[in-house]
Amino acid sequence: MDLSFCIIGKNESSHLRRCLTALKKCGHEIVFVDTGSSDETVAIAREYTDKVFFFEWINDFSAARNFAMEQASEDMVFFVDCDEYLEDVSSCIEAITLMEAYPDALGQILRRNLCDDSNGGQTVYEDLVERFFDRRLYKYTGRIHEQPVRRDGSVPSACRLPMIFSHDGYLGTPEQKKKKGLRDQELLLRDLEENRKNNIPDDPYIFYQLGQASTLMADKEKALEYYKSGVALDIDPSLTYVQMMITNYGNTLTDAQRCEEALALARYEDRIDDYADYFTMLGFAALQSKKYLTAIYYYKKALGASGHNLIFAAGALPHHNLGCIYEAFGNYKKAIEHFEDADKAGHEGSAARASALRNKQENTSDKDNGIFHNFIFICDEATDLTRLKASMDSLRAQTVGFEHVMATFVCRADSKSDPLYTQIRAWENESPDNILVLESDIVDKNT
């Protein structure tokens, strides 16, 4: 299968050479469409391809992309942005093989976005974007944050490709971000106004992107307004962008000290079961509200989720904050474990916290290890296993695991073959620091 890489750009001289160098190694046609550059962008593009075209900018990214695909020699087109670059050129071969097997699908790439974080550093935000498709089947719609859609209006299928692109277009000075946010906001509001004129129902995606644009401009109140409007519409929490909108809304609420409103977004928990960013957001809102067991619950859910966008939300942040909570509870062993895991996941400062806490643990006379619930279970032949399981499930749920429990089971010495004894030993193996089994004839003597 042959393909054409399609790129649109304006004044991208600082990014373009890096982008085109990687694409050129793939050995396929490159189509570049300039939308009004005044720097060296066009000259750089001509170093890599003779397929350079010009499109008069009309404040419509979809129009520019659709024009670009019309100039391609191949029907299979692959769109790349100027501030993106392919990490592994060899992955292009496997991607083509997959698209040959699923020619009607939208090929998705993984994009690693380098972003500024709230602490003055940088973090990585991952997302999947649709870039590889048959132009005869798809076209772009939307003035900004444009999306490829089926020309016949049917629902497209997606094909995950093994291609990873790095993207640094979200970095910049506050002034640059504000300028970009204002541009995005203007185009999104035009789409919203046009839809309403044509009696098209409000699209939650537009409000999500308006919230994003407002965040880029550091206008938190406006971001809250747009996110709230988007969440209030008929949304499908199984969609990735909806999960991101709910999560961003919650994080912005917490940042505005409106933690209870953020925690109210737990109403989507039964429909968002595998998205770490969402549970990390709820965990932080709970932590800020001093609801520590609730925070533990959500941070554990985050660590158990396989889906994420923000890499730190899937590991480093929940592990570090769990370490802080367990340290405050006096459960130094668990705190050290989480600080060490946070360090492995890239959280700066966690290693030092683990080391300091290890020294404190060795020198402290406090050996209760954060236990604040003690239980003794006397188990004899009358003990009902089903009811005992229910009690343990309830205990586990209320204490978010057994980390803060000391449960002692006193069993008959001759009960090793009983299903009850087998289950209790299984609990002990699961949590050896918190569950103790004693075999004694005390039970038989009814002492």
C-alpha positions in Angstrom: 0.0 0.0 0.0 1.2 3.5 -0.9 0.2 6.5 1.1 0.6 10.3 1.1 1.6 12.2 4.2 -0.4 15.4 4.4 0.6 18.4 6.4 -0.8 21.9 6.7 1.2 24.7 8.4 1.9 28.4 8.8 5.1 29.9 10.2 6.3 26.5 11.4 10.0 26.9 10.6 11.1 26.0 14.2 9.3 22.6 14.1 9.0 21.6 10.4 12.5 20.2 9.6 12.4 17.8 12.6 8.9 16.6 11.5 9.8 16.1 7.8 13.1 14.4 8.5 11.4 11.5 10.2 8.6 11.3 7.5 11.1 11.4 4.6 12.7 8.2 6.0 9.4 6.3 5.5 9.8 6.6 1.8 6.3 7.9 0.9 4.9 11.0 -0.7 4.8 14.2 1.4 2.2 16.9 0.6 2.7 20.2 2.3 0.0 23.0 2.2 1.0 26.4 3.4 -1.7 28.7 4.8 0.2 32.0 4.7 3.7 31.7 6.2 6.0 34.7 6.4 9.1 32.8 7.7 11.2 30.0 6.1 8.4 27.4 6.3 7.9 27.0 2.6 11.6 26.9 1.8 12.1 24.1 4.4 9.2 22.2 3.0 10.7 22.3 -0.5 13.8 20.6 0.8 11.8 17.5 1.4 9.1 17.5 -1.2 8.1 19.1 -4.5 4.4 18.8 -3.6 4.1 22.2 -1.9 0.7 24.0 -2.3 -0.9 27.2 -1.0 -4.3 27.7 0.6 -5.8 31.0 1.5 -6.6 30.9 5.2 -10.3 31.2 5.9 -10.3 30.4 9.7 -11.2 26.8 9.0 -8.8 23.9 9.7 -11.0 21.3 8.1 -11.1 23.2 4.8 -7.3 23.4 4.7 -7.0 19.6 5.5 -9.6 18.7 2.9 -7.7 20.8 0.4 -4.5 19.0 1.3 -5.9 15.5 0.8 -7.2 16.6 -2.6 -3.6 17.3 -3.7 -2.3 13.9 -2.7 -1.4 11.3 -5.3 -2.7 8.4 -3.2 -6.1 7.7 -1.8 -4.7 6.6 1.5 -3.7 9.7 3.4 -1.9 10.2 6.7 -2.1 13.6 8.4 0.7 14.9 10.6 1.0 18.2 12.3 4.2 20.3 12.0 5.0 20.1 15.7 4.7 16.3 15.8 7.5 13.8 14.9 7.5 10.1 14.4 9.6 8.4 17.1 10.2 5.1 15.3 10.2 5.1 11.5 10.1 1.3 11.2 6.6 1.4 12.8 5.2 2.8 9.5 5.6 -0.6 7.8 3.5 -2.4 10.4 0.9 0.4 10.3 0.5 0.0 6.6 0.1 -3.8 7.0 -2.8 -3.2 9.5 -4.5 -0.6 7.3 -4.3 -3.1 4.4 -6.3 -5.5 6.6 -8.8 -2.8 7.7 -8.9 -0.4 4.7 -12.3 1.2 5.8 -11.1 2.0 9.3 -9.7 5.2 10.9 -6.0 4.6 11.8 -5.2 5.8 15.3 -1.8 6.9 16.4 -0.6 7.4 20.0 0.5 11.0 20.6 2.8 11.9 23.5 2.1 15.6 24.3 4.7 17.4 26.3 2.9 19.9 28.5 3.7 22.4 31.2 2.5 21.3 34.7 1.1 23.4 37.5 4.5 23.2 39.4 6.5 24.9 36.7 7.8 21.6 35.3 6.7 19.5 32.4 4.6 16.3 32.1 3.5 14.0 29.4 -0.1 13.7 28.3 -1.0 10.8 26.0 -4.0 10.6 23.6 -5.1 8.7 20.6 -5.8 10.6 17.4 -7.2 9.5 14.0 -4.8 10.3 11.2 -4.6 7.5 8.6 -7.6 6.8 6.3 -9.0 6.5 2.8 -9.9 10.0 1.5 -12.7 8.5 -0.6 -14.4 7.4 2.6 -13.6 10.3 5.0 -13.5 14.1 5.2 -12.7 16.6 7.9 -15.4 18.7 9.7 -15.2 21.5 12.3 -13.3 24.8 12.0 -11.0 23.9 14.9 -10.1 20.6 16.6 -11.4 19.1 13.4 -12.3 15.4 13.1 -12.4 13.0 10.2 -15.9 11.6 9.6 -17.5 9.2 7.2 -18.7 10.8 4.0 -21.8 8.6 4.1 -22.6 9.5 7.7 -22.1 6.0 9.1 -20.2 5.3 12.3 -16.5 4.6 11.6 -14.4 1.8 13.0 -11.0 2.5 14.5 -7.7 0.6 14.0 -5.0 1.2 16.6 -1.7 1.6 14.9 1.8 0.9 16.5 2.9 4.4 15.7 4.0 6.9 18.4 4.4 10.6 17.7 5.9 13.2 20.1 4.2 16.5 20.2 5.4 19.7 21.9 2.8 22.2 20.5 1.2 22.7 23.9 4.4 24.3 25.3 4.9 28.0 25.2 4.8 31.3 27.1 1.6 32.5 28.8 1.2 35.0 26.0 1.6 32.4 23.3 -0.9 30.1 25.0 -3.4 32.9 25.5 -3.1 33.8 21.8 -3.8 30.2 20.8 -6.7 29.9 23.2 -8.3 33.1 21.9 -8.0 31.8 18.3 -9.5 28.4 19.3 -12.3 30.0 21.3 -13.3 32.3 18.4 -13.5 29.4 15.9 -15.4 27.1 18.4 -17.9 29.8 19.1 -18.5 30.3 15.4 -19.3 26.5 15.1 -21.6 26.7 18.1 -23.5 29.7 16.7 -23.8 28.1 13.2 -25.1 24.9 14.7 -27.7 26.8 16.7 -28.8 28.8 13.6 -29.4 25.5 11.8 -31.3 24.0 14.8 -28.5 21.5 15.4 -28.4 20.4 19.1 -25.4 21.6 21.1 -22.4 19.4 20.8 -20.7 18.5 24.1 -17.4 18.2 22.2 -17.5 21.9 21.4 -18.0 22.8 25.1 -15.2 20.5 26.0 -12.8 22.2 23.6 -14.1 25.6 24.8 -13.1 24.6 28.3 -9.7 23.5 27.1 -9.2 26.9 25.3 -10.2 28.8 28.4 -7.7 26.7 30.5 -5.1 27.6 27.9 -5.9 31.3 28.5 -5.7 30.7 32.3 -9.4 31.7 32.6 -10.6 29.2 35.1 -14.0 30.7 35.7 -14.8 30.5 32.0 -13.4 27.0 31.8 -15.8 26.0 34.6 -18.7 27.5 32.8 -18.0 25.7 29.6 -17.3 22.3 31.2 -20.5 22.6 33.3 -22.5 23.3 30.1 -20.9 20.3 28.4 -21.5 17.9 31.2 -25.1 19.1 31.5 -25.8 17.8 27.9 -26.7 14.3 26.9 -23.3 12.8 27.2 -21.9 9.3 26.8 -19.2 8.7 29.5 -17.8 5.8 27.5 -16.4 8.2 25.0 -12.8 9.3 25.7 -13.3 13.0 25.2 -16.3 12.9 27.6 -14.2 11.2 30.3 -11.5 13.9 29.7 -14.2 16.7 30.0 -15.5 15.3 33.3 -12.0 14.9 34.6 -10.9 18.4 33.6 -14.1 19.8 35.1 -13.4 18.1 38.4 -9.7 19.2 38.5 -10.8 22.8 37.8 -13.4 22.7 40.5 -10.9 21.4 43.0 -8.4 24.0 41.9 -11.1 26.6 42.7 -11.6 25.1 46.2 -15.0 23.6 45.2 -14.0 20.1 46.2 -17.6 18.9 47.1 -18.8 19.7 43.6 -15.8 17.8 42.2 -16.6 14.8 44.4 -20.2 14.9 43.1 -18.8 13.8 39.7 -18.4 10.4 41.3 -21.9 9.9 39.9 -20.3 8.7 36.7 -18.2 6.1 38.5 -20.4 3.2 37.4 -19.9 4.3 33.7 -16.2 5.2 33.9 -14.5 2.1 35.2 -11.1 2.1 33.5 -9.8 5.6 33.3 -7.0 6.5 35.8 -7.2 10.3 35.3 -10.8 10.4 36.5 -10.1 8.4 39.7 -7.0 10.4 40.4 -9.1 13.6 40.1 -11.6 12.2 42.6 -8.8 11.1 44.9 -7.3 14.5 45.0 -10.7 16.2 45.6 -11.2 13.8 48.5 -7.7 14.5 49.8 -8.3 18.2 49.7 -11.6 17.7 51.6 -9.7 15.6 54.3 -11.8 12.5 53.4 -8.8 10.3 53.6 -10.4 6.9 53.3 -12.3 8.1 50.2 -9.0 9.4 48.8 -7.4 6.0 49.3 -10.4 4.3 47.6 -10.1 6.4 44.5 -6.3 6.3 44.3 -6.4 2.5 44.4 -9.0 2.6 41.6 -6.7 4.8 39.6 -3.8 2.3 40.1 -6.1 -0.5 39.0 -7.2 1.2 35.8 -5.5 0.5 32.5 -6.7 3.6 30.6 -5.2 7.0 31.0 -4.1 10.2 29.3 -1.8 11.8 31.9 1.0 9.4 32.5 1.5 10.6 36.1 -2.2 10.0 36.9 -1.8 6.3 36.2 1.1 5.8 38.7 3.2 8.5 40.1 0.5 10.8 41.5 -1.7 8.2 43.2 1.3 6.3 44.6 2.8 9.5 46.0 -0.4 10.8 47.6 -1.2 7.3 49.0 2.3 7.4 50.6 1.5 10.8 52.1 -1.8 9.5 53.5 -0.3 6.3 55.0 2.5 8.3 56.5 0.0 10.6 58.2 -1.8 7.5 59.5 1.4 6.1 60.9 1.4 3.1 58.5 5.1 3.6 57.6 5.5 0.3 55.8 2.7 1.0 53.3 3.8 4.6 52.9 7.4 3.6 52.0 6.0 1.1 49.5 4.0 3.7 47.7 6.8 6.3 47.8 9.1 3.8 46.2 6.5 3.0 43.5 6.0 6.7 42.9 9.8 7.1 42.5 9.9 4.3 39.9 7.0 6.0 38.1 9.0 9.3 37.9 7.7 11.3 40.8 10.5 13.7 42.0 10.9 13.8 45.7 9.3 10.4 46.5 12.7 8.7 46.9 13.7 11.2 49.5 10.4 10.8 51.3 10.8 7.0 51.4 14.4 7.3 52.7 13.4 9.7 55.4 10.5 7.7 56.5 12.6 4.5 56.6 15.0 6.2 59.0 12.1 7.4 61.1 10.6 3.9 61.2 13.9 2.5 62.4 14.2 5.0 65.2 10.6 5.3 66.3 9.2 3.6 69.3 5.7 3.6 67.8 5.2 0.1 66.4 1.4 0.1 65.9 2.0 0.7 62.1 -1.1 2.8 61.6 -3.6 0.2 62.9 -6.8 1.8 64.1 -9.2 -1.2 63.9 -8.7 -4.4 65.9 -10.9 -7.4 65.5 -10.9 -10.9 67.0 -12.9 -13.6 65.4 -13.7 -16.8 67.3 -14.4 -19.5 64.8 -16.0 -22.8 65.8 -18.2 -25.4 64.1 -21.2 -23.1 64.2 -19.5 -20.3 62.3 -21.3 -19.7 59.0 -18.7 -19.2 56.1 -21.1 -17.2 53.9 -21.9 -14.7 56.7 -18.2 -14.5 57.6 -17.3 -13.7 54.0 -20.0 -11.0 53.9 -18.5 -9.5 57.1 -15.0 -9.4 55.7 -16.2 -7.9 52.4 -17.9 -5.2 54.4 -14.8 -4.6 56.5 -12.6 -4.5 53.4 -15.0 -1.9 51.8 -15.3 0.3 54.9 -11.5 0.4 55.6 -10.5 0.4 51.9 -8.5 -2.8 52.2 -7.0 -4.3 55.3 -4.1 -1.9 55.7 -5.5 -0.3 58.9 -7.0 -3.5 60.3 -5.6 -6.1 62.7 -7.8 -9.1 62.4 -7.1 -12.2 64.6 -8.9 -15.4 63.8 -8.9 -18.0 66.6 -9.7 -21.4 65.0 -10.1 -24.9 66.4 -6.8 -26.8 66.2 -8.5 -29.7 64.4 -10.2 -27.6 61.8 -7.5 -27.6 59.0 -9.7 -29.5 56.6 -12.7 -27.2 56.9 -13.6 -24.8 54.0 -13.8 -22.1 56.7 -10.2 -22.7 57.7 -9.0 -22.7 54.1 -10.7 -19.3 53.5 -9.2 -17.7 56.6 -5.8 -18.9 55.6 -6.4 -17.4 52.1 -7.1 -14.0 53.7 -4.0 -14.4 55.8 -1.9 -15.0 52.7 -3.4 -12.0 51.0 -2.7 -9.6 53.9 0.0 -11.3 56.1 0.7 -8.0 58.0 -2.9 -7.5 59.0 -4.5 -10.9 59.5 -3.3 -13.4 62.0 -4.6 -17.0 62.4 -4.2 -18.8 65.8 -4.9 -22.5 66.1 -6.1 -23.2 69.7 -8.1 -25.6 71.8 -9.5 -22.5 73.5 -12.5 -22.6 71.1 -13.3 -26.2 72.0 -13.0 -25.4 75.8 -15.4 -22.4 75.2 -13.0 -20.2 77.3 
